Amino acid sequence: MVLEGLDVKVLEQPSLEEATAFIKAALAERRLLIIAGECRVDYEGRGASRLEPGERVVIVKQDGAFLVHRPFGYSPVNWQPSTSVIEVAYRPEVGLVIHAVRDSPREYLTVVFTSIGLAVSLKLVDRGEFTMYVDEEIMRDTIAENPWLLEEGFRVVELEKKLGDGYADIYGVDREGRDVVVELKRITATREAVLQLYKYVEVFKKEYGRTPRGILVAPSFSPTALEQLLRLGLEYKQVDLKKVWELAKKKASKKTTLMEFTKGARKE
């Protein structure tokens, strides 16, 4: 069936034999799978676990990511990132068995369905770029307060350091005592960002007589940016904006708690 332009296939109240064929076909075509039914789950790898029978939702994404959700909570109870091998078989004495194997690290996730109420497969296209909404000021301040995000041993000396007619986001020194000029981008860094950093490095060299390390920090980099970084002898550091956001939120939460505590103390 087609639902609002999406390629969707639905199987309601199937027999386990029908569901087996449906799931195999979806996996072969690398479709997104959603399966709702009663199952038990066994895991073995970095540890071991067993989840006794219950009604759950299993999701297999187009890249092989495998998730088992209970009917409560937002996190999967079992999951594996992109899975190497997924095998499906119907065993009359057991049920519909889905066996997912991950190579590195070696992990095994086995789901055994004894009944299935609904199976859905979809072919989705998603090329949208993800942007975490953290502005460069928050990104700069959070990295300055947590310099290990850049590298261990890094020490911040100055924020918004004036170099020529511009301002480098962060100036500091590494564990070897070498000068470091840092330029931040909260979106994919382009060739223009590399040239901006290079200008700051050249100005610093001229003004102070020392050649600093130049590091471009961003959540991702365009191919032309990476090529230009290599050509100009500059460095780059990929930063997880989710981690930056979590650290910033944690700081804001602590500040709010302290203000509430101080306010309460004054009332007393």
Solvent accessible surface area in square Angstrom, and as a share of the most:
residue,aa,sasa,rsa
1,M,133,0.59
2,V,113,0.65
3,L,92,0.46
4,E,166,0.74
5,G,71,0.69
6,L,78,0.39
7,D,64,0.33
8,V,5,0.03
9,K,84,0.36
10,V,55,0.32
11,L,45,0.23
12,E,129,0.58
13,Q,146,0.65
14,P,13,0.08
15,S,51,0.33
16,L,29,0.14
17,E,97,0.44
18,E,95,0.43
19,A,0,0.00
20,T,12,0.07
21,A,65,0.50
22,F,33,0.14
23,I,1,0.00
24,K,102,0.43
25,A,51,0.39
26,A,3,0.02
27,L,39,0.20
28,A,87,0.67
29,E,85,0.38
30,R,155,0.57
31,R,10,0.04
32,L,26,0.13
33,L,0,0.00
34,I,57,0.29
35,I,0,0.00
36,A,29,0.23
37,G,11,0.11
38,E,66,0.30
39,C,1,0.00
40,R,72,0.26
41,V,2,0.01
42,D,38,0.19
43,Y,35,0.13
44,E,110,0.49
45,G,34,0.32
46,R,179,0.65
47,G,39,0.38
48,A,85,0.66
49,S,58,0.38
50,R,147,0.54
51,L,23,0.12
52,E,103,0.46
53,P,80,0.51
54,G,18,0.17
55,E,132,0.59
56,R,13,0.05
57,V,53,0.30
58,V,0,0.00
59,I,39,0.20
60,V,3,0.02
61,K,96,0.41
62,Q,55,0.25
63,D,84,0.43
64,G,9,0.09
65,A,17,0.13
66,F,0,0.00
67,L,32,0.16
68,V,0,0.00
69,H,40,0.18
70,R,89,0.32
71,P,106,0.67
72,F,131,0.55
73,G,66,0.64
74,Y,205,0.78
75,S,63,0.41
76,P,35,0.22
77,V,60,0.34
78,N,20,0.10
79,W,142,0.50
80,Q,1,0.00
81,P,42,0.27
82,S,65,0.42
83,T,17,0.10
84,S,58,0.38
85,V,71,0.41
86,I,38,0.19
87,E,98,0.44
88,V,14,0.08
89,A,38,0.30
90,Y,70,0.27
91,R,128,0.47
92,P,104,0.65
93,E,167,0.75
94,V,59,0.34
95,G,4,0.04
96,L,0,0.00
97,V,10,0.06
98,I,1,0.00
99,H,53,0.24
100,A,0,0.00
101,V,14,0.08
102,R,48,0.18
103,D,79,0.41
104,S,89,0.57
105,P,57,0.36
106,R,129,0.47
107,E,3,0.01
108,Y,77,0.29
109,L,0,0.00
110,T,28,0.16
111,V,0,0.00
112,V,5,0.03
113,F,0,0.00
114,T,70,0.41
115,S,55,0.36
116,I,9,0.05
117,G,25,0.24
118,L,68,0.34
119,A,0,0.00
120,V,20,0.12
121,S,1,0.01
122,L,24,0.12
123,K,84,0.35
124,L,64,0.32
125,V,110,0.63
126,D,128,0.66
127,R,214,0.78
128,G,63,0.61
129,E,125,0.56
130,F,161,0.67
131,T,34,0.20
132,M,38,0.17
133,Y,189,0.72
134,V,3,0.01
135,D,70,0.36
136,E,62,0.28
137,E,104,0.47
138,I,76,0.39
139,M,0,0.00
140,R,39,0.14
141,D,45,0.23
142,T,7,0.04
143,I,1,0.01
144,A,22,0.17
145,E,94,0.42
146,N,29,0.15
147,P,37,0.23
148,W,114,0.40
149,L,18,0.09
150,L,6,0.03
151,E,47,0.21
152,E,108,0.48
153,G,46,0.45
154,F,9,0.04
155,R,146,0.53
156,V,38,0.22
157,V,72,0.42
158,E,70,0.32
159,L,63,0.31
160,E,68,0.30
161,K,19,0.08
162,K,112,0.47
163,L,1,0.01
164,G,36,0.35
165,D,124,0.64
166,G,12,0.12
167,Y,113,0.43
168,A,0,0.00
169,D,16,0.08
170,I,0,0.00
171,Y,23,0.09
172,G,0,0.00
173,V,20,0.12
174,D,11,0.06
175,R,162,0.59
176,E,143,0.64
177,G,53,0.51
178,R,116,0.42
179,D,13,0.07
180,V,0,0.00
181,V,0,0.00
182,V,0,0.00
183,E,6,0.03
184,L,0,0.00
185,K,42,0.18
186,R,74,0.27
187,I,91,0.46
188,T,35,0.20
189,A,0,0.00
190,T,60,0.35
191,R,102,0.37
192,E,114,0.51
193,A,6,0.05
194,V,0,0.00
195,L,66,0.33
196,Q,60,0.27
197,L,0,0.00
198,Y,75,0.29
199,K,94,0.40
200,Y,8,0.03
201,V,8,0.04
202,E,64,0.29
203,V,32,0.19
204,F,1,0.00
205,K,75,0.32
206,K,180,0.76
207,E,99,0.44
208,Y,93,0.35
209,G,67,0.64
210,R,118,0.43
211,T,76,0.44
212,P,4,0.03
213,R,34,0.12
214,G,3,0.03
215,I,5,0.03
216,L,0,0.00
217,V,1,0.01
218,A,0,0.00
219,P,32,0.20
220,S,41,0.26
221,F,27,0.11
222,S,23,0.15
223,P,112,0.70
224,T,73,0.42
225,A,0,0.00
226,L,69,0.34
227,E,96,0.43
228,Q,13,0.06
229,L,2,0.01
230,L,152,0.76
231,R,149,0.54
232,L,47,0.23
233,G,65,0.62
234,L,19,0.09
235,E,65,0.29
236,Y,116,0.44
237,K,73,0.31
238,Q,114,0.51
239,V,8,0.05
240,D,88,0.45
241,L,12,0.06
242,K,114,0.48
243,K,81,0.34
244,V,0,0.00
245,W,105,0.37
246,E,72,0.32
247,L,34,0.17
248,A,23,0.18
249,K,119,0.50
250,K,117,0.49
251,K,91,0.39
252,A,56,0.44
253,S,63,0.40
254,K,130,0.55
255,K,113,0.48
256,T,70,0.41
257,T,82,0.48
258,L,113,0.56
259,M,127,0.57
260,E,112,0.50
261,F,148,0.62
262,T,50,0.29
263,K,126,0.54
264,G,31,0.30
265,A,51,0.40
266,R,198,0.72
267,K,160,0.68
268,E,186,0.84
